[in-house]
Protein backbone atom coordinates (compact mmCIF):
# COMPACT_ATOMS: atom_id res chain seq x y z
CA UNK A 1 0.00 0.00 0.00
CA UNK A 2 2.30 2.84 -1.21
CA UNK A 3 1.75 6.45 -0.22
CA UNK A 4 -0.21 8.56 -2.70
CA UNK A 5 0.98 12.18 -2.96
CA UNK A 6 -1.59 15.00 -2.83
CA UNK A 7 0.54 18.15 -2.51
CA UNK A 8 4.01 18.88 -1.14
CA UNK A 9 4.48 16.75 1.98
CA UNK A 10 0.80 15.73 2.04
CA UNK A 11 0.02 12.11 1.14
CA UNK A 12 -2.61 9.51 1.89
CA UNK A 13 -3.07 5.77 2.09
CA UNK A 14 -6.20 4.71 0.19
CA UNK A 15 -8.55 2.29 1.86
CA UNK A 16 -12.10 1.73 2.97
CA UNK A 17 -11.34 4.73 5.16
CA UNK A 18 -8.56 6.88 3.72
CA UNK A 19 -5.71 7.74 6.08
CA UNK A 20 -3.82 10.99 5.68
CA UNK A 21 -0.02 10.98 5.94
CA UNK A 22 1.87 14.27 6.22
CA UNK A 23 5.65 14.01 6.14
CA UNK A 24 7.34 16.26 8.66
CA UNK A 25 10.84 16.93 9.89
CA UNK A 26 13.24 14.08 10.55
CA UNK A 27 11.21 11.51 8.63
CA UNK A 28 8.34 11.91 11.07
CA UNK A 29 4.81 11.36 9.83
CA UNK A 30 1.54 12.86 11.02
CA UNK A 31 -1.45 10.62 10.44
CA UNK A 32 -5.02 11.76 9.93
CA UNK A 33 -7.29 8.90 11.03
CA UNK A 34 -6.25 5.26 11.09
CA UNK A 35 -9.10 3.17 9.69
CA UNK A 36 -10.81 0.25 11.38
CA UNK A 37 -9.16 -2.07 13.89
CA UNK A 38 -5.67 -3.37 14.61
CA UNK A 39 -5.42 -4.74 11.08
CA UNK A 40 -5.60 -1.21 9.70
CA UNK A 41 -3.05 -0.01 12.23
CA UNK A 42 -0.64 -2.77 11.17
CA UNK A 43 -1.07 -1.93 7.48
CA UNK A 44 -0.42 1.76 8.10
CA UNK A 45 2.74 1.10 10.13
CA UNK A 46 3.97 -1.29 7.44
CA UNK A 47 3.47 1.36 4.74
CA UNK A 48 5.23 4.00 6.83
CA UNK A 49 8.13 1.64 7.54
CA UNK A 50 8.52 0.93 3.83
CA UNK A 51 8.67 4.70 3.22
CA UNK A 52 11.24 5.18 5.99
CA UNK A 53 8.80 7.09 8.19
CA UNK A 54 7.73 6.90 11.82
CA UNK A 55 4.48 8.43 13.14
CA UNK A 56 4.86 11.25 15.64
CA UNK A 57 1.16 12.09 15.91
CA UNK A 58 -2.35 11.04 14.93
CA UNK A 59 -4.95 13.72 14.18
CA UNK A 60 -8.48 12.38 14.64
CA UNK A 61 -11.39 13.78 12.65
CA UNK A 62 -13.86 12.11 15.04
CA UNK A 63 -14.24 9.14 17.34
CA UNK A 64 -15.99 6.51 15.21
CA UNK A 65 -14.24 3.16 15.10
CA UNK A 66 -13.82 3.08 11.32
CA UNK A 67 -11.61 6.18 11.69
CA UNK A 68 -9.88 5.52 15.01
CA UNK A 69 -9.69 1.72 15.09
CA UNK A 70 -5.95 1.67 14.35
CA UNK A 71 -5.04 4.30 16.93
CA UNK A 72 -4.35 1.96 19.85
CA UNK A 73 -2.16 -0.42 17.81
CA UNK A 74 -0.03 2.44 16.48
CA UNK A 75 0.28 4.27 19.81
CA UNK A 76 1.29 1.10 21.64
CA UNK A 77 4.17 0.55 19.22
CA UNK A 78 5.34 4.09 18.51
CA UNK A 79 4.20 6.36 21.32
CA UNK A 80 2.62 8.72 18.78
CA UNK A 81 0.70 11.61 20.29
CA UNK A 82 -3.06 11.59 19.71
CA UNK A 83 -5.04 14.70 18.87
CA UNK A 84 -8.85 14.57 19.06
CA UNK A 85 -11.72 17.09 19.24
CA UNK A 86 -13.51 17.42 22.58
CA UNK A 87 -16.63 15.26 22.50
CA UNK A 88 -14.95 12.66 20.31
CA UNK A 89 -11.96 12.50 22.64
CA UNK A 90 -14.28 11.15 25.32
CA UNK A 91 -15.31 8.26 23.04
CA UNK A 92 -11.69 7.55 22.10
CA UNK A 93 -10.65 7.18 25.73
CA UNK A 94 -13.88 5.54 26.88
CA UNK A 95 -15.43 3.78 23.85
CA UNK A 96 -18.32 2.49 25.94
CA UNK A 97 -19.88 5.95 25.75
CA UNK A 98 -20.41 5.52 22.02
CA UNK A 99 -22.49 2.39 22.47
CA UNK A 100 -24.26 3.79 25.55
CA UNK A 101 -25.43 6.74 23.48
CA UNK A 102 -26.56 4.41 20.68
CA UNK A 103 -28.69 2.52 23.22
CA UNK A 104 -30.43 5.67 24.48
CA UNK A 105 -28.19 6.08 27.52
CA UNK A 106 -28.78 2.59 28.90
CA UNK A 107 -26.32 -0.25 29.34
CA UNK A 108 -25.81 -1.51 25.77
CA UNK A 109 -26.16 -5.17 24.82
CA UNK A 110 -23.03 -7.01 23.59
CA UNK A 111 -24.22 -6.78 19.97
CA UNK A 112 -23.37 -3.08 19.93
CA UNK A 113 -19.82 -3.64 21.22
CA UNK A 114 -18.29 -4.19 17.78
CA UNK A 115 -15.11 -2.44 16.56
CA UNK A 116 -16.98 0.11 14.44
CA UNK A 117 -18.89 1.42 17.46
CA UNK A 118 -16.47 0.49 20.23
CA UNK A 119 -12.82 0.48 19.12
CA UNK A 120 -10.05 -0.30 21.58
CA UNK A 121 -9.55 2.61 23.98
CA UNK A 122 -6.73 5.03 23.30
CA UNK A 123 -5.38 7.92 25.31
CA UNK A 124 -5.79 11.46 23.95
CA UNK A 125 -2.84 13.84 24.43
CA UNK A 126 -4.22 17.01 22.83
CA UNK A 127 -7.82 18.23 22.81
CA UNK A 128 -8.36 19.84 19.41
CA UNK A 129 -10.15 23.15 19.05
CA UNK A 130 -10.46 25.44 16.05
CA UNK A 131 -7.06 26.90 15.25
CA UNK A 132 -3.52 26.16 14.09
CA UNK A 133 -1.25 23.40 15.40
CA UNK A 134 2.42 22.65 14.80
CA UNK A 135 3.62 19.07 14.72
CA UNK A 136 6.95 17.81 13.36
CA UNK A 137 7.51 21.21 11.75
CA UNK A 138 4.19 21.08 9.87
CA UNK A 139 1.40 23.64 10.23
CA UNK A 140 -2.04 22.07 10.48
CA UNK A 141 -5.28 24.03 10.68
CA UNK A 142 -8.15 22.42 12.58
CA UNK A 143 -11.47 23.27 10.93
CA UNK A 144 -14.74 22.63 12.83
CA UNK A 145 -17.04 20.53 10.63
CA UNK A 146 -19.63 19.53 13.22
CA UNK A 147 -22.70 17.47 12.38
CA UNK A 148 -21.66 13.88 11.76
CA UNK A 149 -20.52 13.97 15.39
CA UNK A 150 -20.75 16.73 17.96
CA UNK A 151 -17.16 17.86 17.52
CA UNK A 152 -16.23 16.45 14.09
CA UNK A 153 -13.16 18.29 12.78
CA UNK A 154 -11.39 18.58 9.43
CA UNK A 155 -7.71 19.37 8.91
CA UNK A 156 -6.22 21.72 6.33
CA UNK A 157 -2.60 21.09 5.34
CA UNK A 158 -0.83 22.72 2.37
CA UNK A 159 -4.15 23.51 0.67
CA UNK A 160 -5.56 20.00 1.17
CA UNK A 161 -8.63 19.62 3.37
CA UNK A 162 -9.18 16.25 5.05
CA UNK A 163 -12.95 16.27 5.52
CA UNK A 164 -13.45 13.04 7.44
CA UNK A 165 -17.14 12.13 7.26
CA UNK A 166 -18.38 15.72 6.90
CA UNK A 167 -19.27 15.09 3.23
CA UNK A 168 -20.54 11.83 1.77
CA UNK A 169 -18.72 10.77 -1.38
CA UNK A 170 -20.02 9.60 -4.71
CA UNK A 171 -20.16 5.92 -3.80
CA UNK A 172 -21.95 6.67 -0.54
CA UNK A 173 -24.54 8.79 -2.34
CA UNK A 174 -25.35 6.09 -4.90
CA UNK A 175 -27.66 4.12 -2.61
CA UNK A 176 -30.46 6.01 -0.83
CA UNK A 177 -30.09 5.71 2.93
CA UNK A 178 -30.45 7.52 6.21
CA UNK A 179 -26.82 8.28 6.98
CA UNK A 180 -25.87 8.74 10.61
CA UNK A 181 -25.88 12.34 11.88
CA UNK A 182 -25.46 13.58 15.41
CA UNK A 183 -26.91 16.97 14.51
CA UNK A 184 -28.83 17.75 11.34
CA UNK A 185 -28.71 21.45 12.22
CA UNK A 186 -24.90 21.46 12.48
CA UNK A 187 -24.52 19.28 9.39
CA UNK A 188 -26.52 21.73 7.27
CA UNK A 189 -24.35 24.58 8.55
CA UNK A 190 -21.15 22.63 7.80
CA UNK A 191 -22.20 21.86 4.22
CA UNK A 192 -23.08 25.51 3.65
CA UNK A 193 -19.76 26.58 5.16
CA UNK A 194 -17.83 24.29 2.83
CA UNK A 195 -19.40 25.94 -0.23
CA UNK A 196 -17.01 28.87 0.14
CA UNK A 197 -14.15 27.31 2.09
CA UNK A 198 -10.81 28.25 0.44
CA UNK A 199 -9.08 25.03 -0.49
CA UNK A 200 -7.21 23.50 -3.43
CA UNK A 201 -7.98 19.81 -2.90
CA UNK A 202 -10.22 17.68 -0.73
CA UNK A 203 -9.78 14.18 0.59
CA UNK A 204 -13.05 12.67 1.74
CA UNK A 205 -12.84 9.70 4.07
CA UNK A 206 -14.48 7.28 1.65
CA UNK A 207 -13.76 8.66 -1.81
CA UNK A 208 -10.90 9.62 -4.09
CA UNK A 209 -9.16 13.02 -3.87
CA UNK A 210 -10.85 15.81 -5.78
CA UNK A 211 -10.38 19.51 -6.51
CA UNK A 212 -14.11 20.16 -6.63
CA UNK A 213 -16.87 19.12 -4.22
CA UNK A 214 -19.58 21.60 -5.20
CA UNK A 215 -21.72 18.91 -6.80
CA UNK A 216 -21.32 16.59 -3.82
CA UNK A 217 -22.27 19.37 -1.42
CA UNK A 218 -25.47 19.97 -3.38
CA UNK A 219 -26.31 16.26 -3.35
CA UNK A 220 -25.63 16.01 0.39
CA UNK A 221 -27.79 19.05 1.09
CA UNK A 222 -30.58 17.81 -1.20
CA UNK A 223 -30.67 14.44 0.54
CA UNK A 224 -31.04 16.00 3.99
CA UNK A 225 -33.80 18.32 2.77
CA UNK A 226 -35.56 15.39 1.12
CA UNK A 227 -35.62 13.51 4.44
CA UNK A 228 -36.95 16.63 6.16
CA UNK A 229 -39.76 16.96 3.61
CA UNK A 230 -40.57 13.26 3.96
CA UNK A 231 -40.87 13.60 7.74
CA UNK A 232 -42.97 16.76 7.52
CA UNK A 233 -45.32 14.95 5.16
CA UNK A 234 -45.69 12.09 7.62
CA UNK A 235 -46.17 14.45 10.56
CA UNK A 236 -48.91 16.31 8.72
CA UNK A 237 -51.07 13.18 8.99
CA UNK A 238 -51.25 13.61 12.77
CA UNK A 239 -49.31 12.83 15.96
CA UNK A 240 -47.09 9.75 15.64
CA UNK A 241 -44.46 7.95 17.70
CA UNK A 242 -40.88 7.97 16.45
CA UNK A 243 -41.04 4.24 15.70
CA UNK A 244 -43.80 4.81 13.12
CA UNK A 245 -41.87 7.66 11.54
CA UNK A 246 -38.76 5.51 11.28
CA UNK A 247 -40.78 2.73 9.67
CA UNK A 248 -42.07 5.23 7.09
CA UNK A 249 -38.52 6.38 6.31
CA UNK A 250 -37.38 2.76 5.93
CA UNK A 251 -40.23 2.02 3.53
CA UNK A 252 -39.45 5.11 1.48
CA UNK A 253 -35.74 4.32 1.10
CA UNK A 254 -36.10 0.55 0.95
CA UNK A 255 -34.19 0.04 4.19
CA UNK A 256 -34.52 -3.21 6.11
CA UNK A 257 -32.36 -3.17 9.26
CA UNK A 258 -31.51 -6.75 10.22
CA UNK A 259 -29.45 -6.13 13.34
CA UNK A 260 -29.92 -4.08 16.47
CA UNK A 261 -26.82 -2.03 15.62
CA UNK A 262 -28.33 -1.01 12.27
CA UNK A 263 -31.64 -0.06 13.87
CA UNK A 264 -29.85 1.87 16.63
CA UNK A 265 -28.03 4.06 14.09
CA UNK A 266 -31.26 4.75 12.20
CA UNK A 267 -33.11 5.47 15.46
CA UNK A 268 -30.45 7.96 16.59
CA UNK A 269 -30.39 9.69 13.21
CA UNK A 270 -34.18 9.99 13.10
CA UNK A 271 -34.04 11.81 16.42
CA UNK A 272 -31.40 14.15 15.01
CA UNK A 273 -33.94 15.10 12.34
CA UNK A 274 -36.76 15.41 14.86
CA UNK A 275 -34.55 17.58 17.07
CA UNK A 276 -33.81 19.82 14.09
CA UNK A 277 -37.51 20.16 13.26
CA UNK A 278 -38.27 20.93 16.89
CA UNK A 279 -35.60 23.61 17.33
CA UNK A 280 -36.47 25.26 14.01
CA UNK A 281 -40.16 25.44 14.93
CA UNK A 282 -41.37 23.03 12.25
CA UNK A 283 -42.47 20.24 14.59
CA UNK A 284 -43.59 19.78 18.17
CA UNK A 285 -44.13 16.86 20.51
CA UNK A 286 -46.86 15.88 22.94
CA UNK A 287 -47.20 13.26 25.66
CA UNK A 288 -50.38 11.16 25.62
CA UNK A 289 -51.16 7.81 27.30
CA UNK A 290 -47.53 7.27 28.14
CA UNK A 291 -46.43 7.87 24.54
CA UNK A 292 -44.16 10.55 23.10
CA UNK A 293 -45.82 11.70 19.88
CA UNK A 294 -44.54 14.00 17.14
CA UNK A 295 -46.56 16.28 14.89
CA UNK A 296 -46.21 19.44 12.80
CA UNK A 297 -45.96 22.73 14.69
C-alpha positions as CSV (number, residue, x, y, z in Angstrom):
1,X,0.0,0.0,0.0
2,X,2.3,2.8,-1.2
3,X,1.7,6.5,-0.2
4,X,-0.2,8.6,-2.7
5,X,1.0,12.2,-3.0
6,X,-1.6,15.0,-2.8
7,X,0.5,18.1,-2.5
8,X,4.0,18.9,-1.1
9,X,4.5,16.7,2.0
10,X,0.8,15.7,2.0
11,X,0.0,12.1,1.1
12,X,-2.6,9.5,1.9
13,X,-3.1,5.8,2.1
14,X,-6.2,4.7,0.2
15,X,-8.5,2.3,1.9
16,X,-12.1,1.7,3.0
17,X,-11.3,4.7,5.2
18,X,-8.6,6.9,3.7
19,X,-5.7,7.7,6.1
20,X,-3.8,11.0,5.7
21,X,0.0,11.0,5.9
22,X,1.9,14.3,6.2
23,X,5.7,14.0,6.1
24,X,7.3,16.3,8.7
25,X,10.8,16.9,9.9
26,X,13.2,14.1,10.6
27,X,11.2,11.5,8.6
28,X,8.3,11.9,11.1
29,X,4.8,11.4,9.8
30,X,1.5,12.9,11.0
31,X,-1.5,10.6,10.4
32,X,-5.0,11.8,9.9
33,X,-7.3,8.9,11.0
34,X,-6.2,5.3,11.1
35,X,-9.1,3.2,9.7
36,X,-10.8,0.2,11.4
37,X,-9.2,-2.1,13.9
38,X,-5.7,-3.4,14.6
39,X,-5.4,-4.7,11.1
40,X,-5.6,-1.2,9.7
41,X,-3.0,0.0,12.2
42,X,-0.6,-2.8,11.2
43,X,-1.1,-1.9,7.5
44,X,-0.4,1.8,8.1
45,X,2.7,1.1,10.1
46,X,4.0,-1.3,7.4
47,X,3.5,1.4,4.7
48,X,5.2,4.0,6.8
49,X,8.1,1.6,7.5
50,X,8.5,0.9,3.8
51,X,8.7,4.7,3.2
52,X,11.2,5.2,6.0
53,X,8.8,7.1,8.2
54,X,7.7,6.9,11.8
55,X,4.5,8.4,13.1
56,X,4.9,11.3,15.6
57,X,1.2,12.1,15.9
58,X,-2.4,11.0,14.9
59,X,-4.9,13.7,14.2
60,X,-8.5,12.4,14.6
61,X,-11.4,13.8,12.6
62,X,-13.9,12.1,15.0
63,X,-14.2,9.1,17.3
64,X,-16.0,6.5,15.2
65,X,-14.2,3.2,15.1
66,X,-13.8,3.1,11.3
67,X,-11.6,6.2,11.7
68,X,-9.9,5.5,15.0
69,X,-9.7,1.7,15.1
70,X,-5.9,1.7,14.3
71,X,-5.0,4.3,16.9
72,X,-4.3,2.0,19.8
73,X,-2.2,-0.4,17.8
74,X,0.0,2.4,16.5
75,X,0.3,4.3,19.8
76,X,1.3,1.1,21.6
77,X,4.2,0.6,19.2
78,X,5.3,4.1,18.5
79,X,4.2,6.4,21.3
80,X,2.6,8.7,18.8
81,X,0.7,11.6,20.3
82,X,-3.1,11.6,19.7
83,X,-5.0,14.7,18.9
84,X,-8.9,14.6,19.1
85,X,-11.7,17.1,19.2
86,X,-13.5,17.4,22.6
87,X,-16.6,15.3,22.5
88,X,-15.0,12.7,20.3
89,X,-12.0,12.5,22.6
90,X,-14.3,11.1,25.3
91,X,-15.3,8.3,23.0
92,X,-11.7,7.6,22.1
93,X,-10.6,7.2,25.7
94,X,-13.9,5.5,26.9
95,X,-15.4,3.8,23.8
96,X,-18.3,2.5,25.9
97,X,-19.9,6.0,25.8
98,X,-20.4,5.5,22.0
99,X,-22.5,2.4,22.5
100,X,-24.3,3.8,25.5
101,X,-25.4,6.7,23.5
102,X,-26.6,4.4,20.7
103,X,-28.7,2.5,23.2
104,X,-30.4,5.7,24.5
105,X,-28.2,6.1,27.5
106,X,-28.8,2.6,28.9
107,X,-26.3,-0.3,29.3
108,X,-25.8,-1.5,25.8
109,X,-26.2,-5.2,24.8
110,X,-23.0,-7.0,23.6
111,X,-24.2,-6.8,20.0
112,X,-23.4,-3.1,19.9
113,X,-19.8,-3.6,21.2
114,X,-18.3,-4.2,17.8
115,X,-15.1,-2.4,16.6
116,X,-17.0,0.1,14.4
117,X,-18.9,1.4,17.5
118,X,-16.5,0.5,20.2
119,X,-12.8,0.5,19.1
120,X,-10.1,-0.3,21.6
121,X,-9.6,2.6,24.0
122,X,-6.7,5.0,23.3
123,X,-5.4,7.9,25.3
124,X,-5.8,11.5,24.0
125,X,-2.8,13.8,24.4
126,X,-4.2,17.0,22.8
127,X,-7.8,18.2,22.8
128,X,-8.4,19.8,19.4
129,X,-10.1,23.2,19.1
130,X,-10.5,25.4,16.1
131,X,-7.1,26.9,15.3
132,X,-3.5,26.2,14.1
133,X,-1.3,23.4,15.4
134,X,2.4,22.6,14.8
135,X,3.6,19.1,14.7
136,X,7.0,17.8,13.4
137,X,7.5,21.2,11.7
138,X,4.2,21.1,9.9
139,X,1.4,23.6,10.2
140,X,-2.0,22.1,10.5
141,X,-5.3,24.0,10.7
142,X,-8.1,22.4,12.6
143,X,-11.5,23.3,10.9
144,X,-14.7,22.6,12.8
145,X,-17.0,20.5,10.6
146,X,-19.6,19.5,13.2
147,X,-22.7,17.5,12.4
148,X,-21.7,13.9,11.8
149,X,-20.5,14.0,15.4
150,X,-20.7,16.7,18.0
151,X,-17.2,17.9,17.5
152,X,-16.2,16.5,14.1
153,X,-13.2,18.3,12.8
154,X,-11.4,18.6,9.4
155,X,-7.7,19.4,8.9
156,X,-6.2,21.7,6.3
157,X,-2.6,21.1,5.3
158,X,-0.8,22.7,2.4
159,X,-4.2,23.5,0.7
160,X,-5.6,20.0,1.2
161,X,-8.6,19.6,3.4
162,X,-9.2,16.3,5.0
163,X,-13.0,16.3,5.5
164,X,-13.5,13.0,7.4
165,X,-17.1,12.1,7.3
166,X,-18.4,15.7,6.9
167,X,-19.3,15.1,3.2
168,X,-20.5,11.8,1.8
169,X,-18.7,10.8,-1.4
170,X,-20.0,9.6,-4.7
171,X,-20.2,5.9,-3.8
172,X,-22.0,6.7,-0.5
173,X,-24.5,8.8,-2.3
174,X,-25.4,6.1,-4.9
175,X,-27.7,4.1,-2.6
176,X,-30.5,6.0,-0.8
177,X,-30.1,5.7,2.9
178,X,-30.5,7.5,6.2
179,X,-26.8,8.3,7.0
180,X,-25.9,8.7,10.6
181,X,-25.9,12.3,11.9
182,X,-25.5,13.6,15.4
183,X,-26.9,17.0,14.5
184,X,-28.8,17.8,11.3
185,X,-28.7,21.4,12.2
186,X,-24.9,21.5,12.5
187,X,-24.5,19.3,9.4
188,X,-26.5,21.7,7.3
189,X,-24.3,24.6,8.6
190,X,-21.2,22.6,7.8
191,X,-22.2,21.9,4.2
192,X,-23.1,25.5,3.6
193,X,-19.8,26.6,5.2
194,X,-17.8,24.3,2.8
195,X,-19.4,25.9,-0.2
196,X,-17.0,28.9,0.1
197,X,-14.1,27.3,2.1
198,X,-10.8,28.3,0.4
199,X,-9.1,25.0,-0.5
200,X,-7.2,23.5,-3.4
201,X,-8.0,19.8,-2.9
202,X,-10.2,17.7,-0.7
203,X,-9.8,14.2,0.6
204,X,-13.1,12.7,1.7
205,X,-12.8,9.7,4.1
206,X,-14.5,7.3,1.7
207,X,-13.8,8.7,-1.8
208,X,-10.9,9.6,-4.1
209,X,-9.2,13.0,-3.9
210,X,-10.8,15.8,-5.8
211,X,-10.4,19.5,-6.5
212,X,-14.1,20.2,-6.6
213,X,-16.9,19.1,-4.2
214,X,-19.6,21.6,-5.2
215,X,-21.7,18.9,-6.8
216,X,-21.3,16.6,-3.8
217,X,-22.3,19.4,-1.4
218,X,-25.5,20.0,-3.4
219,X,-26.3,16.3,-3.3
220,X,-25.6,16.0,0.4
221,X,-27.8,19.0,1.1
222,X,-30.6,17.8,-1.2
223,X,-30.7,14.4,0.5
224,X,-31.0,16.0,4.0
225,X,-33.8,18.3,2.8
226,X,-35.6,15.4,1.1
227,X,-35.6,13.5,4.4
228,X,-36.9,16.6,6.2
229,X,-39.8,17.0,3.6
230,X,-40.6,13.3,4.0
231,X,-40.9,13.6,7.7
232,X,-43.0,16.8,7.5
233,X,-45.3,15.0,5.2
234,X,-45.7,12.1,7.6
235,X,-46.2,14.5,10.6
236,X,-48.9,16.3,8.7
237,X,-51.1,13.2,9.0
238,X,-51.2,13.6,12.8
239,X,-49.3,12.8,16.0
240,X,-47.1,9.7,15.6
241,X,-44.5,8.0,17.7
242,X,-40.9,8.0,16.4
243,X,-41.0,4.2,15.7
244,X,-43.8,4.8,13.1
245,X,-41.9,7.7,11.5
246,X,-38.8,5.5,11.3
247,X,-40.8,2.7,9.7
248,X,-42.1,5.2,7.1
249,X,-38.5,6.4,6.3
250,X,-37.4,2.8,5.9
251,X,-40.2,2.0,3.5
252,X,-39.4,5.1,1.5
253,X,-35.7,4.3,1.1
254,X,-36.1,0.6,0.9
255,X,-34.2,0.0,4.2
256,X,-34.5,-3.2,6.1
257,X,-32.4,-3.2,9.3
258,X,-31.5,-6.8,10.2
259,X,-29.5,-6.1,13.3
260,X,-29.9,-4.1,16.5
261,X,-26.8,-2.0,15.6
262,X,-28.3,-1.0,12.3
263,X,-31.6,-0.1,13.9
264,X,-29.9,1.9,16.6
265,X,-28.0,4.1,14.1
266,X,-31.3,4.7,12.2
267,X,-33.1,5.5,15.5
268,X,-30.5,8.0,16.6
269,X,-30.4,9.7,13.2
270,X,-34.2,10.0,13.1
271,X,-34.0,11.8,16.4
272,X,-31.4,14.1,15.0
273,X,-33.9,15.1,12.3
274,X,-36.8,15.4,14.9
275,X,-34.6,17.6,17.1
276,X,-33.8,19.8,14.1
277,X,-37.5,20.2,13.3
278,X,-38.3,20.9,16.9
279,X,-35.6,23.6,17.3
280,X,-36.5,25.3,14.0
281,X,-40.2,25.4,14.9
282,X,-41.4,23.0,12.2
283,X,-42.5,20.2,14.6
284,X,-43.6,19.8,18.2
285,X,-44.1,16.9,20.5
286,X,-46.9,15.9,22.9
287,X,-47.2,13.3,25.7
288,X,-50.4,11.2,25.6
289,X,-51.2,7.8,27.3
290,X,-47.5,7.3,28.1
291,X,-46.4,7.9,24.5
292,X,-44.2,10.6,23.1
293,X,-45.8,11.7,19.9
294,X,-44.5,14.0,17.1
295,X,-46.6,16.3,14.9
296,X,-46.2,19.4,12.8
297,X,-46.0,22.7,14.7
